[in-house]
Amino acid sequence: MNFPFAFIGNMSPAAIILIVLLVVLLFGGSKLPELARGLGKARREFKRASDEIEDEMRSAIEEDERKEARRRIMEEEERSRIRAQVEAEERAKIEAERSKENN
């Protein structure tokens, strides 16, 4: 599992306290909830957009796979048709040779 703030584990407690104090000084205590809501909203929007892109990529890959499968089926049908045509021509040739031998 990815933790968005995993780098904090490598920081000393004093550094974390200093960062929190700087944030409070820069934004003020009353702005912090608003800032947190904005960050949460941005994170949700980013997640939604990345999920949409992932879904589009998955759909495109599945469509390519379906096209490839259809192409293979068409190629196999064409091979079968050509094989049947060649066999029919060979049978006709054999029948012609037999009829020449019988005459």
Secondary structure as UniProt FT lines:
FT   TURN            4..5
FT   HELIX           6..10
FT   HELIX           13..27
FT   TURN            29..31
FT   HELIX           32..102
//
